């Protein structure tokens, strides 16, 4: 899975809408809402550890 985020901005804008689909070889598998939520939480936790809560803006 590849997500697109701009790390040049002073804030990191995070939204579940950036989690859209699996990449090969898993592209034919469903991406249910529960899994998107899990991936989102994982990304958010990682970004907070790396950059701090104040830099993350949830959309």
Steps between C-alpha positions, in 0.01 A plus 500: 500500500622844412360815658567852380600760760686829460779513758618845384212681671532616861196282582425143395141463380368152573173360374355151453433597139871444420451128573333379183619158382757226528789480257611190309481215566204574733304744283211256454439477877238711674605787721220507760435802719638321809831439324516861378444613860779273622742627232404861575569453874836338424604785268380764748688340792819479294476863385438621857806310624712636215378863479291570812125546549512874427609441139213260416172643368217250463252572222 
